[in-house]
Amino acid sequence: MKSRSLWRSGVLGAWLVGVAVIAWAPRRAPRSASALPAPPPPARRVSPARDTARDSLLVPDSIYQGWKWFHVYCFRCHGEDAIGGVNPSAPDLRWVLSAEGKAYPRDSFEYTALNGRLDKGMPAWKVLLDTSAVKELYLYVKARSDGWLKPGRPHRESDLKKSP
């Protein structure tokens, strides 16, 4: 009997607190249409200046295709933009190809990509990728390694010409 009265007083107390909060809540006057902020002006398309600094994401078709292959097959282990850090056994490919790092030659890179390194967990990609795709992969990773291709999605000159 005593527990039932405590429960009722608890429910009643909670109800009273709720009513008090609602009653003392600050009231807002309804906004009129003139009080709303003006919508931002429509964005104007600005054409890039031709004689300015080099676009760090503008690449030839072969490097763009390499970026696409990389983001289909390689990024899961070697990280976005070939920076490593995802899988501890998968190296930072920028370092692997750089002169300061291992300075892997092109043919070694292509052999490793096609045949894998099963002892380190890298699968052989020769079933899914042909040699031309691996060459495009190399060009993309080498551009990232050399530092002139910045992180992000690259674009081609042909992509810029298509936009109105």
Backbone as a chain_set.jsonl record, in Angstrom:
{"seq": "MKSRSLWRSGVLGAWLVGVAVIAWAPRRAPRSASALPAPPPPARRVSPARDTARDSLLVPDSIYQGWKWFHVYCFRCHGEDAIGGVNPSAPDLRWVLSAEGKAYPRDSFEYTALNGRLDKGMPAWKVLLDTSAVKELYLYVKARSDGWLKPGRPHRESDLKKSP", "coords": {"N": [[0.81, -1.187, 0.0], [1.922, 1.186, 0.797], [3.93, 1.491, -1.129], [2.438, 1.913, -3.434], [1.311, 4.444, -3.025], [3.631, 5.972, -2.991], [4.435, 5.656, -5.62], [2.31, 6.901, -6.976], [2.605, 9.514, -6.004], [5.094, 10.097, -7.082], [4.583, 10.039, -9.865], [2.7, 12.067, -10.0], [4.29, 14.208, -9.111], [6.225, 14.347, -11.159], [4.571, 15.022, -13.272], [3.703, 17.556, -12.462], [6.142, 18.966, -12.505], [6.69, 18.885, -15.225], [4.548, 20.428, -16.273], [5.167, 22.888, -15.101], [7.609, 23.495, -16.331], [6.828, 23.788, -18.982], [5.049, 25.919, -18.737], [6.689, 28.04, -17.903], [8.449, 28.302, -19.954], [10.22, 30.195, -22.406], [8.4, 32.26, -24.58], [8.053, 32.417, -28.073], [7.62, 34.785, -30.548], [5.652, 34.458, -33.483], [7.343, 34.279, -36.59], [7.417, 36.702, -39.121], [7.171, 36.88, -42.702], [8.868, 38.858, -43.577], [10.781, 38.948, -41.623], [12.404, 36.8, -41.96], [15.61, 35.612, -42.986], [17.126, 36.707, -46.019], [17.281, 34.655, -48.936], [20.35, 33.123, -50.074], [22.213, 34.559, -52.803], [22.02, 33.195, -56.142], [24.527, 30.843, -57.041], [27.225, 31.795, -59.04], [28.806, 30.606, -61.9], [32.191, 30.423, -62.161], [34.664, 30.721, -64.473], [37.728, 28.966, -64.664], [40.86, 30.628, -64.489], [43.178, 30.628, -67.105], [45.945, 31.161, -67.053], [46.93, 30.867, -64.471], [48.132, 29.484, -61.348], [49.231, 26.065, -61.449], [46.798, 23.529, -61.695], [46.436, 21.301, -59.196], [45.101, 18.908, -59.283], [44.518, 18.259, -61.844], [44.848, 15.959, -64.337], [46.343, 13.676, -66.78], [44.53, 11.329, -68.894], [45.452, 8.669, -68.415], [46.499, 8.682, -65.785], [44.227, 9.395, -64.4], [42.627, 7.127, -64.904], [44.194, 5.287, -63.531], [43.8, 6.236, -60.927], [41.098, 5.58, -60.663], [41.215, 2.737, -60.832], [42.765, 2.286, -58.55], [41.002, 3.116, -56.517], [39.1, 1.212, -56.717], [40.303, -1.285, -56.218], [42.623, -1.072, -54.5], [42.593, 0.802, -52.344], [41.469, -0.117, -49.98], [43.355, -1.438, -48.451], [45.735, 0.059, -48.783], [44.991, 2.632, -48.249], [43.153, 5.772, -48.579], [44.019, 7.804, -51.284], [46.538, 6.646, -51.493], [48.013, 6.729, -49.116], [48.57, 4.93, -47.111], [48.393, 3.246, -43.864], [45.996, 1.902, -43.289], [45.965, -0.968, -43.329], [48.302, -2.607, -41.436], [50.313, -4.198, -42.617], [50.347, -3.376, -45.226], [52.103, -1.192, -47.202], [52.758, 2.404, -47.251], [52.295, 3.573, -50.294], [53.306, 5.786, -51.566], [55.743, 6.257, -50.337], [57.048, 3.895, -50.969], [57.593, 4.173, -53.698], [59.092, 6.475, -53.78], [62.162, 8.393, -54.02], [63.364, 8.838, -51.587], [62.409, 6.777, -50.146], [61.905, 3.362, -50.682], [62.323, 3.375, -53.41], [61.207, 1.804, -55.473], [61.448, 0.099, -58.543], [59.647, 0.488, -61.668], [58.97, -1.956, -63.001], [59.136, -3.82, -60.904], [57.091, -2.925, -59.262], [54.886, -3.391, -60.95], [55.079, -6.192, -61.26], [54.647, -7.033, -58.612], [52.043, -6.056, -58.183], [50.593, -7.559, -60.046], [51.176, -10.268, -59.35], [51.061, -10.381, -56.594], [51.748, -10.55, -53.03], [51.625, -12.997, -51.304], [52.54, -13.982, -48.853], [52.515, -11.714, -47.293], [49.928, -10.975, -47.314], [48.904, -9.726, -49.558], [46.856, -9.941, -52.317], [47.052, -11.556, -55.572], [46.534, -9.7, -58.456], [46.247, -10.295, -61.104], [44.181, -11.7, -62.216], [42.036, -9.986, -62.282], [43.0, -7.537, -63.202], [44.599, -6.224, -66.07], [47.815, -5.823, -67.735], [47.937, -3.206, -68.733], [46.171, -1.803, -67.082], [47.528, -2.037, -64.647], [49.803, -0.568, -65.243], [48.651, 1.968, -65.447], [47.82, 2.232, -62.801], [50.349, 2.367, -61.591], [51.248, 4.832, -62.655], [49.467, 6.615, -61.428], [50.056, 6.228, -58.649], [52.752, 6.914, -58.666], [52.603, 9.613, -59.382], [51.391, 10.599, -57.079], [53.407, 9.951, -55.292], [55.551, 11.51, -56.212], [54.602, 13.958, -55.505], [53.302, 15.987, -56.937], [50.666, 15.48, -57.55], [48.0, 16.148, -55.683], [46.152, 15.104, -52.682], [42.835, 13.771, -53.122], [40.042, 13.717, -55.46], [41.072, 13.364, -58.698], [40.815, 15.2, -61.824], [40.102, 15.397, -65.335], [41.157, 17.15, -68.295], [39.246, 16.868, -70.273], [36.972, 16.488, -68.739], [36.534, 19.032, -67.726], [35.884, 20.446, -69.996], [33.404, 19.446, -70.678], [31.551, 20.497, -68.894], [28.984, 22.956, -68.712]], "CA": [[0.0, 0.0, 0.0], [2.797, 2.334, 0.888], [4.634, 1.645, -2.399], [1.496, 2.453, -4.412], [1.179, 5.885, -2.799], [4.887, 6.582, -3.426], [4.412, 5.672, -7.072], [1.377, 7.953, -7.387], [3.181, 10.835, -5.719], [6.172, 10.293, -8.047], [3.983, 10.37, -11.146], [2.102, 13.391, -9.84], [5.391, 15.175, -9.03], [6.797, 14.481, -12.494], [3.602, 15.734, -14.081], [3.741, 18.962, -12.046], [7.388, 19.549, -12.997], [6.506, 19.073, -16.669], [3.657, 21.569, -16.485], [5.888, 24.101, -14.719], [8.612, 23.785, -17.36], [6.115, 24.277, -20.158], [4.452, 27.219, -18.43], [7.709, 29.081, -17.786], [9.323, 28.316, -21.139], [10.097, 31.466, -23.114], [7.516, 32.24, -25.738], [8.604, 33.061, -29.258], [6.613, 35.358, -31.433], [5.778, 33.872, -34.818], [8.109, 35.103, -37.525], [6.746, 37.124, -40.346], [7.985, 36.596, -43.882], [9.905, 39.88, -43.717], [11.799, 38.738, -40.605], [13.271, 35.699, -42.369], [16.766, 36.086, -43.747], [17.005, 36.578, -47.474], [18.044, 33.502, -49.434], [21.613, 33.541, -50.688], [22.098, 34.738, -54.258], [22.421, 31.98, -56.85], [25.969, 30.76, -57.289], [27.618, 32.012, -60.423], [29.893, 29.738, -62.324], [33.366, 31.194, -62.511], [35.571, 29.911, -65.275], [39.089, 29.066, -64.128], [41.802, 31.4, -65.283], [44.103, 29.722, -67.784], [47.345, 31.449, -66.789], [47.182, 30.922, -63.037], [48.916, 28.363, -60.835], [48.857, 24.746, -61.957], [45.752, 22.815, -60.983], [47.125, 20.129, -58.652], [44.305, 17.701, -59.482], [44.308, 18.069, -63.269], [45.729, 14.859, -64.739], [46.034, 13.016, -68.049], [43.585, 10.213, -68.791], [46.062, 7.46, -67.859], [46.578, 8.811, -64.323], [42.842, 9.351, -63.919], [42.224, 5.717, -64.908], [44.915, 4.672, -62.414], [43.084, 6.615, -59.7], [39.872, 4.775, -60.605], [41.59, 1.367, -60.469], [43.211, 2.301, -57.157], [39.858, 3.23, -55.628], [38.298, -0.007, -56.8], [40.997, -2.457, -55.7], [43.785, -0.908, -53.621], [42.479, 1.726, -51.212], [41.042, -0.796, -48.749], [44.547, -1.751, -47.657], [46.772, 1.083, -48.899], [44.456, 3.908, -47.801], [42.729, 6.791, -49.539], [45.091, 8.586, -51.888], [47.787, 5.873, -51.387], [48.785, 7.212, -47.969], [48.832, 3.864, -46.156], [47.798, 3.381, -42.551], [44.788, 1.108, -43.079], [46.423, -2.306, -42.989], [49.704, -2.437, -41.03], [51.261, -4.878, -43.504], [50.318, -2.722, -46.536], [52.907, 0.027, -47.051], [52.429, 3.681, -47.872], [52.849, 3.404, -51.635], [54.067, 6.98, -51.938], [57.088, 6.041, -49.826], [57.635, 2.771, -51.698], [58.083, 4.624, -55.006], [59.878, 7.711, -53.693], [63.619, 8.26, -53.952], [63.72, 8.814, -50.167], [61.953, 5.494, -49.595], [62.488, 2.17, -51.292], [62.598, 3.65, -54.828], [60.834, 0.604, -56.217], [61.35, 0.323, -59.983], [58.323, 0.274, -62.258], [58.71, -3.371, -63.279], [58.897, -4.499, -59.622], [55.736, -2.539, -58.847], [53.931, -4.104, -61.792], [55.151, -7.618, -60.919], [54.0, -7.208, -57.306], [50.601, -5.839, -58.335], [49.999, -8.68, -60.793], [51.379, -11.563, -58.7], [50.787, -10.27, -55.176], [52.702, -10.995, -52.007], [50.725, -13.802, -50.487], [53.083, -14.091, -47.498], [52.191, -10.482, -46.567], [48.491, -10.754, -47.377], [48.47, -9.022, -50.761], [46.423, -10.894, -53.35], [47.476, -11.358, -56.954], [45.452, -9.015, -59.163], [46.305, -10.581, -62.538], [42.897, -12.231, -62.669], [41.112, -8.864, -62.466], [43.649, -6.394, -63.858], [45.588, -6.544, -67.098], [49.043, -5.044, -67.565], [47.705, -1.771, -68.983], [45.56, -1.247, -65.865], [48.579, -1.94, -63.632], [50.643, 0.57, -65.646], [47.907, 3.171, -65.043], [47.939, 2.281, -61.337], [51.695, 2.859, -61.3], [51.317, 6.262, -62.969], [48.752, 7.346, -60.375], [50.805, 6.175, -57.386], [53.99, 7.67, -58.869], [52.243, 11.035, -59.306], [51.203, 10.895, -55.646], [54.723, 9.834, -54.661], [56.358, 12.667, -56.603], [54.064, 15.111, -54.79], [52.588, 16.999, -57.728], [49.233, 15.177, -57.494], [47.559, 16.317, -54.309], [45.055, 14.202, -52.309], [41.507, 14.117, -53.618], [39.65, 13.142, -56.744], [41.601, 14.12, -59.835], [39.926, 15.408, -62.966], [40.762, 15.471, -66.636], [40.815, 18.317, -69.114], [38.001, 16.566, -70.969], [35.875, 16.695, -67.789], [36.296, 20.475, -67.616], [35.274, 20.919, -71.245], [32.017, 18.986, -70.752], [30.666, 21.303, -68.052], [28.507, 24.14, -69.447]], "C": [[0.859, 1.258, 0.0], [3.521, 2.58, -0.446], [3.727, 2.237, -3.473], [1.347, 3.961, -4.234], [2.466, 6.622, -3.198], [4.929, 6.69, -4.955], [3.5, 6.783, -7.571], [1.953, 9.339, -7.141], [4.342, 11.131, -6.672], [5.642, 10.692, -9.41], [3.389, 11.768, -11.094], [3.193, 14.471, -9.804], [6.022, 15.416, -10.401], [5.861, 15.271, -13.394], [3.635, 17.218, -13.749], [5.02, 19.652, -12.543], [7.277, 19.816, -14.499], [5.642, 20.272, -16.978], [4.382, 22.869, -16.17], [6.919, 24.479, -15.789], [7.941, 24.361, -18.594], [5.571, 25.679, -19.913], [5.495, 28.328, -18.405], [8.677, 29.114, -18.963], [9.146, 29.642, -21.867], [9.242, 31.3, -24.366], [8.216, 32.957, -26.9], [7.457, 33.585, -30.084], [6.763, 34.716, -32.796], [6.5, 34.828, -35.753], [7.247, 35.49, -38.709], [7.681, 36.84, -41.509], [9.112, 37.609, -44.024], [11.029, 39.683, -42.701], [12.755, 37.61, -40.976], [14.466, 36.238, -43.135], [16.566, 35.842, -45.232], [17.798, 35.369, -47.944], [19.325, 33.968, -50.099], [21.436, 33.694, -52.2], [22.548, 33.457, -54.96], [23.914, 32.017, -57.167], [26.247, 30.968, -58.771], [28.809, 31.133, -60.734], [31.055, 30.604, -62.795], [34.29, 30.289, -63.302], [36.984, 30.071, -64.738], [39.982, 29.856, -65.064], [42.845, 30.453, -65.86], [45.553, 29.938, -67.354], [47.643, 31.591, -65.301], [47.998, 29.709, -62.63], [48.362, 27.039, -61.346], [47.812, 24.102, -61.072], [46.346, 21.493, -60.504], [46.313, 18.845, -58.778], [43.989, 17.444, -60.952], [45.336, 17.067, -63.785], [45.391, 14.368, -66.143], [45.114, 11.818, -67.821], [44.189, 8.981, -68.125], [46.155, 7.528, -66.335], [45.175, 8.796, -63.724], [42.34, 7.91, -63.866], [42.921, 4.967, -63.784], [44.26, 4.991, -61.086], [41.814, 5.775, -59.557], [40.189, 3.331, -60.222], [41.987, 1.299, -58.997], [42.022, 2.318, -56.206], [38.857, 2.088, -55.779], [38.988, -1.134, -56.04], [41.967, -2.2, -54.554], [43.541, -0.126, -52.329], [42.089, 1.043, -49.912], [42.224, -1.119, -47.842], [45.56, -0.609, -47.642], [46.263, 2.48, -48.57], [44.026, 4.827, -48.929], [43.956, 7.538, -50.029], [46.47, 7.966, -51.699], [48.638, 6.291, -50.199], [49.072, 6.144, -46.932], [48.05, 4.042, -44.873], [46.571, 2.544, -42.287], [45.162, -0.282, -42.578], [47.903, -2.195, -42.631], [50.709, -3.116, -41.96], [51.28, -4.273, -44.911], [51.047, -1.388, -46.431], [52.246, 1.26, -47.657], [53.083, 3.654, -49.251], [53.601, 4.631, -52.114], [55.528, 6.803, -51.526], [57.793, 4.933, -50.609], [58.235, 3.227, -53.021], [58.994, 5.844, -54.934], [61.378, 7.419, -53.622], [64.088, 8.2, -52.503], [63.338, 7.481, -49.516], [62.67, 4.332, -50.254], [62.868, 2.361, -52.755], [62.366, 2.407, -55.682], [60.805, 0.903, -57.704], [59.973, -0.055, -60.516], [58.027, -1.206, -62.476], [58.471, -4.17, -62.0], [57.503, -4.186, -59.095], [54.706, -3.337, -59.634], [53.914, -5.6, -61.482], [54.415, -7.888, -59.605], [52.496, -7.041, -57.42], [49.937, -7.027, -59.034], [50.055, -9.994, -60.026], [51.153, -11.554, -57.197], [51.982, -10.624, -54.314], [51.882, -11.763, -50.987], [51.217, -13.944, -49.049], [52.776, -12.857, -46.651], [50.713, -10.124, -46.668], [48.01, -10.011, -48.607], [48.081, -10.038, -51.831], [47.048, -10.575, -54.708], [46.284, -10.771, -57.714], [45.41, -9.358, -60.646], [45.026, -11.187, -63.085], [41.936, -11.09, -63.006], [41.699, -7.694, -63.245], [44.612, -6.882, -64.933], [46.797, -5.626, -66.919], [48.834, -3.555, -67.823], [47.063, -1.106, -67.762], [46.611, -1.082, -64.765], [49.535, -0.801, -63.965], [49.963, 1.893, -65.262], [47.92, 3.335, -63.529], [49.294, 2.858, -60.939], [51.784, 4.366, -61.542], [50.619, 7.101, -61.909], [49.57, 7.388, -59.087], [52.11, 6.972, -57.515], [53.717, 9.181, -58.821], [52.017, 11.456, -57.859], [52.544, 10.875, -54.921], [55.6, 11.044, -54.97], [55.84, 13.966, -55.993], [53.31, 16.116, -55.629], [51.098, 16.727, -57.792], [48.802, 15.184, -56.038], [46.443, 15.327, -53.976], [43.719, 14.705, -52.841], [41.241, 13.48, -54.961], [40.23, 13.974, -57.883], [40.554, 14.295, -60.923], [40.766, 15.587, -64.227], [40.352, 16.747, -67.339], [39.486, 18.099, -69.812], [36.78, 16.728, -70.045], [35.524, 18.166, -67.674], [35.607, 21.014, -68.845], [33.807, 20.531, -71.35], [31.072, 19.878, -69.966], [30.276, 22.578, -68.78], [29.038, 25.434, -68.889]], "O": [[0.573, 2.241, -0.685], [3.706, 3.728, -0.85], [4.194, 2.985, -4.332], [1.265, 4.684, -5.228], [2.412, 7.753, -3.683], [5.398, 7.686, -5.506], [3.865, 7.527, -8.482], [1.806, 10.235, -7.972], [4.558, 12.287, -7.036], [6.19, 11.59, -10.048], [3.553, 12.558, -12.024], [3.029, 15.533, -10.405], [6.317, 16.555, -10.761], [6.308, 16.097, -14.189], [3.599, 18.054, -14.652], [4.971, 20.81, -12.959], [7.723, 20.857, -14.983], [5.974, 21.06, -17.864], [4.23, 23.852, -16.896], [7.078, 25.657, -16.109], [8.439, 25.32, -19.184], [5.632, 26.532, -20.799], [5.215, 29.445, -18.842], [9.633, 29.89, -18.952], [8.031, 30.16, -21.937], [9.361, 30.319, -25.1], [8.881, 33.976, -26.711], [6.452, 32.905, -30.289], [7.884, 34.452, -33.231], [6.289, 36.04, -35.706], [6.457, 34.696, -39.219], [8.868, 36.587, -41.303], [10.187, 37.28, -44.527], [12.127, 40.204, -42.899], [13.814, 37.478, -40.363], [14.341, 37.225, -43.861], [15.911, 34.881, -45.637], [18.871, 35.085, -47.411], [19.386, 35.077, -50.629], [20.594, 33.024, -52.799], [23.371, 32.715, -54.424], [24.48, 33.056, -57.508], [25.587, 30.39, -59.635], [29.703, 30.953, -59.908], [30.913, 31.414, -63.712], [34.654, 29.207, -62.841], [37.398, 31.178, -64.394], [39.865, 29.758, -66.285], [43.337, 29.569, -65.158], [46.319, 28.976, -67.299], [48.524, 32.362, -64.918], [48.503, 28.984, -63.488], [47.172, 26.919, -61.637], [47.924, 24.123, -59.847], [46.72, 20.653, -61.322], [46.806, 17.781, -58.406], [43.264, 16.502, -61.269], [46.542, 17.293, -63.685], [44.292, 14.608, -66.642], [44.945, 11.357, -66.692], [43.51, 8.312, -67.346], [45.913, 6.527, -65.661], [44.968, 8.236, -62.647], [41.699, 7.513, -62.893], [42.315, 4.105, -63.147], [44.167, 4.129, -60.212], [41.492, 5.313, -58.463], [39.505, 2.756, -59.374], [41.597, 0.376, -58.282], [42.027, 1.613, -55.197], [37.876, 2.018, -55.039], [38.335, -1.865, -55.296], [42.116, -3.068, -53.695], [44.212, -0.369, -51.326], [42.356, 1.58, -48.837], [42.108, -1.079, -46.617], [46.176, -0.338, -46.61], [47.042, 3.433, -48.609], [44.464, 4.69, -50.071], [44.841, 7.864, -49.237], [47.474, 8.678, -51.739], [49.865, 6.216, -50.266], [49.76, 6.423, -45.95], [47.154, 4.882, -44.792], [46.129, 2.475, -41.141], [44.713, -0.708, -41.514], [48.691, -1.728, -43.454], [51.844, -2.654, -42.078], [52.146, -4.623, -45.713], [50.644, -0.533, -45.642], [51.315, 1.169, -48.456], [54.309, 3.707, -49.352], [54.458, 4.52, -52.991], [56.439, 7.155, -52.276], [58.99, 5.023, -50.88], [59.281, 2.722, -53.428], [59.609, 6.208, -55.936], [61.796, 6.335, -53.216], [65.108, 7.574, -52.216], [63.875, 7.109, -48.473], [63.896, 4.326, -50.367], [63.659, 1.583, -53.289], [63.205, 2.017, -56.493], [60.184, 1.888, -58.105], [59.235, -0.818, -59.892], [56.927, -1.661, -62.161], [57.677, -5.11, -62.01], [56.819, -5.056, -58.554], [53.768, -3.891, -59.061], [52.846, -6.21, -61.445], [53.655, -8.85, -59.497], [51.745, -7.806, -56.815], [48.845, -7.447, -58.652], [49.091, -10.76, -60.044], [51.061, -12.617, -56.584], [53.064, -10.95, -54.803], [51.5, -11.234, -49.944], [50.409, -14.019, -48.124], [52.775, -12.939, -45.423], [50.291, -9.083, -46.163], [46.825, -9.69, -48.702], [48.884, -10.894, -52.204], [47.51, -9.46, -54.948], [45.167, -11.281, -57.625], [44.617, -8.773, -61.384], [44.811, -11.187, -64.297], [41.115, -11.216, -63.915], [40.962, -6.941, -63.88], [45.352, -7.843, -64.723], [46.797, -4.754, -66.05], [49.49, -2.725, -67.194], [47.384, 0.04, -67.446], [46.586, -0.094, -64.031], [50.03, -0.133, -63.057], [50.626, 2.824, -64.807], [48.02, 4.454, -63.028], [49.382, 3.722, -60.067], [52.338, 5.094, -60.718], [51.106, 8.166, -61.53], [49.756, 8.454, -58.5], [52.523, 7.635, -56.563], [54.52, 9.937, -58.276], [52.411, 12.553, -57.462], [52.785, 11.694, -54.035], [56.307, 11.544, -54.095], [56.557, 14.966, -55.965], [52.717, 17.038, -55.069], [50.323, 17.645, -58.062], [49.201, 14.319, -55.258], [45.84, 14.76, -54.888], [43.505, 15.908, -52.989], [42.094, 12.795, -55.527], [39.914, 15.156, -58.016], [39.531, 13.611, -60.931], [41.96, 15.883, -64.178], [39.327, 17.35, -67.018], [38.686, 19.026, -69.934], [35.69, 17.063, -70.507], [34.352, 18.518, -67.54], [34.817, 21.953, -68.746], [33.038, 21.207, -72.034], [29.904, 20.006, -70.333], [31.123, 23.221, -69.4], [28.721, 26.505, -69.405]]}, "num_chains": 1, "name": "protein.A"}
